[in-house]
Amino acid sequence: MSIADRAVYATQPAPLSNEIDRLLRDAQARTIEGQLLALIVPDSNLQRGGPAAATAYKLLEDRVYDTVIIIAPSHDGTFERLSICSINRYHSPLGDVAINDRLRNELCDEDDDIFIDDQGHYHTEGVDVQLPFLQQVLKEEFDVVPVVMGSEAPALCRELGHAIGEVMYGHRLLVIASADLLSVEGDALRKFEQALEAYDTSQLMHLLGSEQIRVEGMGAVISAVIAAQRRNGNRAAVLQVDPPEGEEIGAMACALWRE
């Protein structure tokens, strides 16, 4: 892997802010009419995923959300539960962001497999990658609920998706699924796009659970699709795909919305 492909995002406020601004300026502008419900964005802190992430986050310009639920895979091994961190504010180089304690507790009340627990949290990927993009593009104050999936079993994906769909009702709330594209075989991306656009969660589970297309964060993707579906999402699109090359992970950006 080249030095450029190993490069990670800056950790100091000014260079990180400038980096994200540049990515957003260079990103292709897309128009989505309706209520944007969820985004699928790269999970890794490698800059190689920046263009795909910016393509998705650019859709948030001029939109307002009170809360963002960020779903990420565990980078601390597997555990049979879904964890929401216990802290009250989440640190980012661009400033701290408040955790929405009320929604955090509502999610725990919705399902017995969702716990307030720090297991799987506080890494350089996942939530830590998404917050600076959100802080840069959302001009109004917002809070977050960071969720880590200790297991990506279909039952837990359904439980989390349904729980998030329930708490989204009546709120200006966005779901972010943090996921990396590890490998793709044959026409699997075309099949993925077709399943996504159809909100076909069974086919998505089949594809992402097979060797046809490997995604770190498959549970986050499926949970976000189910949550959007619960809120009457009827449109979805793959915005950008940067396929894996050799040992280099790929990146993808997707949007789900309701017209």
N, C-alpha and C positions, 0 to 999 in steps of 0.2 A: 504494500500500500504506500502510495507516495506521501510526501510531507503534506501536500495540499489536502489529500483525502483524510489525513489523520488530524487535521486542524480542528480545534474546538472553538466554541464561542468565547469571546472575551469575558473576563470576570469582573472588570472594572466598569463603573457606570458609563462614562463618556464613550469609550470605544465600543461597548456593547450597544449603546443607544444608536451610535453612528452606523454600526454594522446592520442593525435591524432596519433602520431608516433606508439604507441603501438597498437591502433586499426587497423592502416594500415598494420602493420606487421602481425597481427593475422588474417586479412581478407583473405578469399579464393581468390586466383588469378584466374581471368577469362581471356580468350583470345577473343578479338573481332577484326576481320579483316575488315577494312574499316573506314569510317569517322563517328566518334561518334558525334551524333547531340544533344542528350538530355539525361538527367538523372532525375529520380524521386527518391527523398531522403526524409528521415524523417524531419518534420518541427519542432518538439519539441526540447527544449534544455535539455531534460532528457537524461542521459547517456545510458539509456536502448535502445535508438535508434542508439547508436554509431556503433555497429557491422554492422547493415544494411547499414548505411551511408558509412562506410569504404569500404564495399564490392563494392559499386558504385564508390566512389572516387578513389579507387585503379586502376580503368580502365584509369584514367587520367595520371598515371605515364608515363613519356616519351612522352606525347602529349603536343602540344603547342596551346594555344588559345590567341587571342588578347583581346577578350571581352567575358564576361559571363553575360547573361541575367538571373536574378534570379526572378522567379515568386512565390509569397507567398500569402496565404490567409490573410485577415484583422484580426488582433487581437484587433481591436478598433471599433468593430461594423460594420454593413453593410452601404454601401453608393453606389449610382448608378453610379460608374465610376471606371476607372482603373487609379491608381496614380503612378507616378514615382517621387521619392524624389527630392527635389530642391537643396540639398547640392552638393558641388563639390568633396568631399572626404568622404568616409564612414569609420567610425572608427571600428577597431577590436582590441582585445588585442594583436594580432600579428602584428599590424601596420595598417596604413590607406591605403585604396584602392581608386584609382581615379574613379570617375563616368565619363562614356563616354558621354559627352554633345552632341556631334554630333548625335550619335545614339538615345539618349534620345529624341532629337527634331525630328528626322526622324520618330520615333514611334508615336509621337504626331501628326505629319503631316499625317501619314497613316490612322489614325482613330480619329473621333471627340470625342470618349468616353475615350481617353487616355489623361491625363492631368499631367503637372508638379505640384505636390501637395504633401505635407507631411502627408496627412491624411492616417492613417493606418500603417505608418512606425515607426521605432525606438523602437522595442520591443526586448525581450530576445529570441524570436523565429524567424522563418523565415530567413531573410537575415543574421541576426546576428549569426545564427548557421552555415550557409553555408560558410561564408567568411573564418573562420579559416581553414576549411578543404581544401578550394581552395588554400589558401596561403601556406599550408603545402605541397600540392601535385604538384602544378604548379610551375616549377622552373623558367620559364621566366615571366617577368612582364606582368600583365594583368590589364584591367579595368572592371568595372561592370555597369550594368543598373538594378537597383532593381525596380521591379514592384509589387504593391500590388493590389489584386483584391477586390474591395469594394463590388462587386456582382459577383456571379458565375453563372448567368443566361446563358443559352446556346448561346444566341446571342452575349454576351460579350466574351465568350470563343472562339467563331468562329472569332470574330473581332480581338482579341488579337493574336490568333494563326496565322491568315493570315498576320497580321501586322509584327509579328516577323519573319515569314517565308520570307517575302519580304526583310527585312533589313539584314537577314542572307546571302543573295546572295553576293558572292564575298568576304566574310569575314571569318576569322578563329574564328568562334563564337560558343559558347556552350550555351544551355538552361538548366537551373536547375529548376525543379518543386519541390517545398517544400510542403510536404503533410504527414499527419499522418493517420494511419489506426485505426479507432475508434471501429468498430464492423464488424463481418462477419457472415453470415448465410449460412448454407448448403454448396453447391458447388459453392458459389459466386466467390471465389478466382479462381477456375478453369475457370469459365466463363470470369472473368476479364482478366486472362492471355490469353485466346483464342482471346478475342476482341483486346487486346493490340497487340498481334503478327500479327493480321490481319489489324491493323490500322483502326478498325471499330469504328469510333467516335460515331456513333448513338447508338451502343450497349453499349459503355462505358458511354455515357450520361445516358442511361436508367439504367444501373447497379448502377452508382454512385449517381444517383438521387433517388434511391429507398432505402428501408430499408435492402436490401440484403447485401449490403456492404456500410458502411458509412466511408467517408474519409473527414477529414478536409483539405481542399486544393484541392477538386475535380476539381475546375476551373483551377488550376495550371496544374494538370495532363492532362486534356483535351486540354488545350491551347498548352502545350508542344508537345502532340501527333500531333495536327494539324500543328504546326510549322515544326516539323520533316517531316511530310507528304508533306508539301509544298516544302521541300528541297529534295524530292525524297527518303525519308527514306523508306527502304523496309525490315528491320529486327528490331525486338524488343524482349526483354526477361525480365521476372521477375527473378532477381538475388537472392533475399533473401526475405523471409517473416517471421516476428516474430509476430504471431497472438496476438490479444488482449486477456488478461486474467483478468476476473472480471472487476475491475475498472482501470486496467492498460491498457494504450493505446498500440496499436501494432505499428509495423514499417515495411516498405517495401522498397526495392531498385529495380529499373528497369532501363534498358538502351534501347535507340533507336538509330539506326545507319543506314548507307547506305553502302552496300557492293560494 
